């Protein structure tokens, strides 16, 4: 009898070692839903030691509002005769930590008929980070859509306020000239001069709107000259001096060049709108395989942990551009301490 007992002990030890080495939590309960197996991963996930849960009912690991439904589902699963299935289907299943914190889990359940009765085994994984990432991605997509709609509204407003009104005025002036050309040549000449001035203003507005959509200097001269133009335009428009540190030989392929330019441009726009700064600095550099951008100001700053203003979507737009290229944007700020926007985008062979 000694040899078989020793063999069984060795097999049990190996099985226990395998279960404890598993990265997923493994919990087995008997027909009465009392815990009979609880591995080390489950200890880490739930915060209870094995000696604290063995023999206890499984409901201690389930939030109270889900306990009745869970017990009924296990009984129903036992009657189906199916050996295993995923728990929850498309809905989230929640566990309860020793601290009282509820958290989402991805779990599957199986059943095995033994001489002592049916044993149910649950293999589970803590998916808190995955669920949080999905929620953040959904919120990010919603806000990014808001950014695009806001930009469309701005362009539509500028087209209406500047181009449409100018064209309407030109049409009215053209009709007046046609009607008064012979009777009032001097007045028609003066009117034509006014129309030419209005046409010049309309051409300038068209170029500005077009530049907002796609700066021609980026296509014609390259990335660094385009950033220099954006910095100069920012200083002229806001009166805030801005210095630029960039390698003149720096060049990128698309879509990286446009993303880098837009991040700088939108960061400076945020400085002009919100910072009340006296000075701003822009740095664009290549570090190993990454493009690093930094826009800094000495303005009012803000609390990065505080609630975002409902219409303040500038930072969301920056993060969207970097995220689409597998990069990241970090914002450092504090009230009265200015703001630093740092973006890092992996460019690899695109440089």
PyMOL commands that set and color helices and strands:
alter all, ss='L'
color gray80, all
select helices_A, chain A and resi 2-21+40-46+50-53+58-61+64-80+128-180+185-213+216-220+223-238+256-275+314-324+348-350
alter helices_A, ss='H'
color red, helices_A
select strands_A, chain A and resi 25-29+35-38+84-86+93-96+102-114+117-126+241-246+279-287+290-297+328-333+339-346
alter strands_A, ss='S'
color yellow, strands_A
deselect
rebuild
show_as cartoon
